[in-house]
Amino acid sequence: MRALLGLAARSAWSRRFVLALIVLSIALSTFLLLGIERLRQDVRQNFAQAVSGTDLIVGPRTGAVQLMLYAVFRVGSATNNIGWDSVQALAAQRQVAWTVPIALGDSHRGFAVVGTTPAYFEHFRYGERQPLVLATGRAFGDGLSHVYEAVIGAEVAERLGYRLGQRLVLSHGDGAFAANDHADKPFTVVGVLARTGTPVDRSVHIPLSGIEAIHLDWIAGAPMPGAKISAEAAAAQDLTPRTVTAVLVGLKSRAAVFAVQRWVRGYGDEPLMAVLPGVALDELWEVLGAGERALQAVSVLVAVVSLAGLVAVILAGLDARRRELAILRSVGAGPRQVLALLAVEGALVTLCGVLLGALACAGAIALLGDIALQRWGQVLHARWPGPDEMRLMGLLLLGGWLASLVPGWRAYRLSLADGLSPRA
């Protein structure tokens, strides 16, 4: 077997230019397969860890997926809001450790505005229960002097070039109409959050009192004619929220999850629902599964094309090697040894391509990790290939070996006389 391996290696080296192209083709297919698999895993992990440490998310009665979309990912809008009395009743439940209300609906230059309380910076978690960290500045506080303060996400600061002390004007809704700008009540940036790779990076956080202040002279989504209230006068009024969009809830014990869910479901003052973030995120991911499967199908097709190229090149070069194979037969090599020779060559070529592709994938992840985080908020984890990736590499190796059996079988059937006297 050692002699056969050496012979296969020397034979492959003699045709190194052509085989190098096949190795490169297999490496690219391996790179694509492993890259898509790693990206799929990391995107799903980031997706599932957009919020952690929150036991329930309570909102108006709607679909669980829709609630997660606007409450966590700032996508879409709520069909209804929750009354402040309901928020207080929820917080008063003995199983509830903390609540973080959030109010959505405004924006700033395409970024979502999140009205919340200082408890948001204390209790919100992402990833492996990682807390929010301020890169610069501080969180906003309670009281009259903090009404017009804002804490922005890392992507907002980077893309808009904002720093501490920056004045910003919020827009009502998506900001499509200039008349909806709250230009009379600007906010001041007092803090910039460190990058998290979650929708927090793309959010502008202001106090709930600030949400109330900018809407005091608005009604039904439009400014009230002749009822202009200055920023100072608005801050001096009672700014207790009337409604919020959703509530993040932390419990004293995970065992109380279903009890609190039943309480929310049976709450009589208004229709509410409570969803478990993990369950809802899995359900939401299933909605996005078609795109994931399409990417996997494309990478599999690329791998199949690469292996087909391996077969085509070996078959195309077989006529040129018929004399070589006939000489091997004449010195005592049997048909099975010839078959084994070509099978080993195909396996070596495939192994080189797979290893090169795996190394290229690992290098790309290491080099592009910071860029992906800074530009797209996507965390790429440089780690040893997992079971799914090892399985893909094994399938590629098996596929390459099986592909090499096709020309090997043809060589197996070549006769000695045919090899010594090839047809013109």
N, C-alpha and C positions, 0 to 999 in steps of 0.2 A: 504493500500500500504506500510505503514511503517513496519507493521508486516511481510509482504511478503519480503521486502528488508532485514530485520533482519534475517529472516529464510534462505534466499538465501546466506547471508554472512556467517552464521554459518555452513550451509551445505558445502559451498566452503572451509571453514577453516578445516573442518573434512577431506577433500581430498586435503590438501594444497600442499603436495609434488608433486602429479601429475599435479595439476593446476599450480604450480610454473614453471614447465617445459613448459607448454603452454604459460604462461605469458612471459617467457624468449624468446620463439620462436616468439611470436607476437612482443615483444620488439625489437628483432633483425631485423625483417622485417620492423618495423617502422623506426628503426635506418637507415637501408639501403635505404628505400624510401626517408626519409627526408634528409639523407646525400647526396644522389645522386642529389636530387632536389636543395639543397643548393649549392652543388658543381657546378651543371649546371648553376645556376644563377650567381654565383661568377665568374666562368670561362668566361661566356658570358660577364659579366660586365667588367672584366679585358681585355678581347679580344676587346670589343668595345671601351675601353678607352686607348688602346695602344698609341693612338695619339689623342689629343684634342687641340682645339684652332687653328688648321690649317684648313683654309677654302677650299683649293684645294691642290691636289698633281699633279704636272705636270711631264709627262715623255714621252718617245717615244711612238708612236701609237702602242698599243697592247691591251690586255684585261684589264679591270679594276681590276679584281681579281689578275691577274698576277702582275700588277703594285703595288698593295698593298702588295703582298707577299714579293717582294724583297725590296721595298722601306721602309716598316714599320717593317716587321717580319724577314727580312734578309734571306728569303727562296728563293732558285732558283737564277737565274741570268737574267739580262736584255738582250733582243735581240738586243738592239741598245742603243746608248747614245744620249745626247742632246748637241749640240754645245754651246760654251760659249757665242757666239753672241746672240743666242736665249734666254739664261738666262738673259743677260743684257737687251734685248728688253722686256722681260716679266717684269723685275723689273722696267722698265721705264714707265709702264702703270700707268695712274693717279689713278686708283682704287686700285692699289697694295700698301699695307703699308710696307710689308717686304717680303723678299725671303731668303730661306735657302737652298742652293744647297748641294747635297750629292753625293759622288762618292763611288761606291762599286766595289768589284771584288777581293780584297785581303783579307788575313786572318792571324790570329796568333793563332797557336795551336788549331785550330778548332773554334775559335771565329771570327766573322765577323769584318772587319776593315771598318770604316766609315770615309771617307774624307769629311770634311765640313769646315765651317767658324766659327769664334767666335760667330756669331749671333745665331748659333744652341743652345748654352747654355742660350741665352737671350730669344728666342722665342719659343723653343720647349716646349710643354705642354703634360701632360698625365693625366689620371684620370679626376677629376673634375677641369680641367685647372690648375693642379699643376705644378709648374716650377721644373726644374732640380736643385738639390742641391748637392754641393760638400761636401762629408764627410770629406775629407782631401785635402790639396793642392789647386790648382787654375786651371782655364781653360787656354788653350793655347791662344796665341795672334797672331797678324800679324807681319810680318817682318822677316828679316834674322835670328834673334836669336831664332825664334819659329818654324822653319821648321820641326825639328825633335823632337817635343814634342807630348806627347800622354796623353789623359784622358781616363781612363778605367772604365767600369761598375763594379758594386758591385760584381757580380758573377764571373767576370774575376779575380778580385783581390782576392776573397775568394778561388776559386778553384786552382788558380796558385800560390797563396801566394805572390802576388806582393805588393810592397809598393812604396812610393815616392822615386824617384831616380833609380828605377829598369830599366835596359836596356832590351829592347825587340827587336826581329828581326821579321819582317813581311815576309809573304810568298805570292808569286804570285798565284792567284786563290785560290783553297782550300788547298794548301800546300801539295798536295799528292806527289810531287817530290822534293827532297832536292835541286836539281839544280835551283829551282824556288825561293829559299830564297834570300831576299834582305839583306844578312848579311853584306854587305859593307856599309849600311846606317842604323844603329840601331837608335831606338827612345828611349826617356827617359820619364818615367811616371812622370808627373807633377801634376796630380790630380786624385782622385778616387771619382766617383759619389756615392751618397747615393742610397740605393736600391729603385727601383720603381715598381718592379713586371712586367716590360715590357721588350721587346727585348733590350732596352738600357742597361740593366744589363749585357747582353751577348755581348757587343760591345766594340771595341777599337776605340776611336775617335782620329783622327789626322787631321792636317790642309790640305786643298786642295793643298797647295804648297808642302807638304810632299809627297802627292800622285804623283805629277808631278816630284819631285826630284828623287824618287826611280825608275821612269820609263824613265828617260832621256836616259839611255843607253840600253833601251829595244825597241824591235820592233816586232809587231805581236805576242805578248805574250811570247817572248823569248829574252834573252840577245843578244845584237849585238856583234859579234866576234871582238875582238881587239878594242872595243870602251868603255873601262872602265872609268867611271867618278867618282872621289872621292866624298865623302859626302860634303866636304867643297866647292869643285868646283861646285857641283850641286846646293848648296844653294845660290851661288853667281850669278846664271843665272836667266833669266826671267822665273818665275814659274807660270805665269798666266795659269789657267787651259784651256785646249783645249776642253774637253768635261766633262760632269757630267752624273750621272745616272738618277737623278730625282731632282725635286725642290719642297720644301714645301713652300706654299704661304699663307700669311695672307693678308686679304683685309681690306680696311678702313671701308667698310660697307658690311654686309652680303647680302644686296640687289644687290650688284654688282657681285655676284657669277656667275650667268648665262651669264652676259655680258662678263666677263673674260673668261668663258668657250667657248663662241662663238669666241672670239678673238683667243684663243689657237687653236680651231678647224680650223679656217680659216687662220692660220699663213702659209705664203707661202714659207718660206725658208727651212723648213723641217717638216715632219709629226709629230705632237704632239697631245697629249690628256691631258685633265684635268679631274680628278675625285673628287667627294665629298667623303671625307674619311668615313663619317657615312654611306652613301648609299653603298659604296663598301664593308665596313666591314659587313654590314647586308647580302649582297650578298655572301660574303665569308663564313659567318657563316652557310648559307643555304647549302653550299657544305659539311660542317662538321656535318650537322644535322643528318645524318644516324647513326653515332656513338652515338650521344646523345640519339636518340630514342631507340637504342639497349640497352643502359644502363637502360633507363626507363623501357623497356620491361622486363629485367632481374629482376629488383627490384619488379615489379608488380607480376611476377611469384613467387618470394620468398614470397610475401605477401599472394598470393593465397594458396601456400603450407602450410603456417602457419595457415591460417584459416581452411584449410582442416584437419590439425592436430587437431585443436580445435574440429571439428565435430567428428573426429575419436575417440578422447579420451572420449568425452561425451557419444558417442554411446557405446564404449567399456565398460564404467562404468555404463551404464544404467541397465544392467542385475543385477549388484550388488546392485543397488538402487531400484529395483522393489518392494522389501518389504517396504522400506522407503516410496516410493510413494504410495503404497497401504495403509499404515497406515495413511498417510495424507488424502487419499480419505475416509478412514473409520471414520475419525474425522470431516468430513464435507467439505473437500477441493474438489471443483469440477474439472472437466477436464480442464477447462480454467485456473483455478488457478495453476494447475500443469504445464500447458504449459507456463504460465506467469513466474512461478518459474524458470524453466530451461532457459527461454529467458533472465530473469534478471541476472541469474548466468553467462550466456555467455557474456552478455553486460558488467558485472563487470570485468570479466576476460580480455575481450578485452580492456576495459578502462584502467585497470592497465598496460597491456602490451604496449598500445599506449603511455601513460604518461611516463612510464619507458624508452621507446625508444626515445621519444622526449627529455627527460632530458639527456640521454646518448649522443644524437646527439649534443645538446647544449654544454655539457661538453667537448666532443671531439673537437669541433670547437674552444672553448676557449683555450684548452690545445695545440692543434696542429697548431694554427694560426701562431705563430712565426716560427715554424719549416717549415711549408709550404712556408712561405715567404722566408726564408733563403735558403732552399734547392731547391725549385722548382719555386721560383718567383711568387707564387700564393697567392693572398690576400684572406683570408677567413674572412667574416664579421660576427661577433657575434651579432645577432639581434633577435628581437621578430619574431616568424614565420609569414611569409607573407601570402597573400590570397591563393596562390597556395599550400603552405605547410599546411595551415589550412584545405583546401579542401581535401588534401590527408589524413589527420588525420580523418576528418569526414567520408571519404569513408571507411577507415579501421574500424571505429566504427560501421558504418552501415553494413559492410560486416561481422563483428563478430556477430552482433545481428542477422542478417539473417541466418548465419551459425548455431547459437544456436537454431533456429526454427526447424531445421531438427530433432535433437533428441527430441526436445520438442513436435513435432507433433507425434512422435512415442510413447512418454510417454502419450500423450493425449489419444491415442487409447488403452492403457493398461487397462485392466478391473480389478476391485477389486478382483475378485476370482483368476485371473491369478497372481496378485501380492501376494496374501496371500498363494497361492499354486503354486509356480514357478515350471516349468518343470525341471527335472533333466538333 
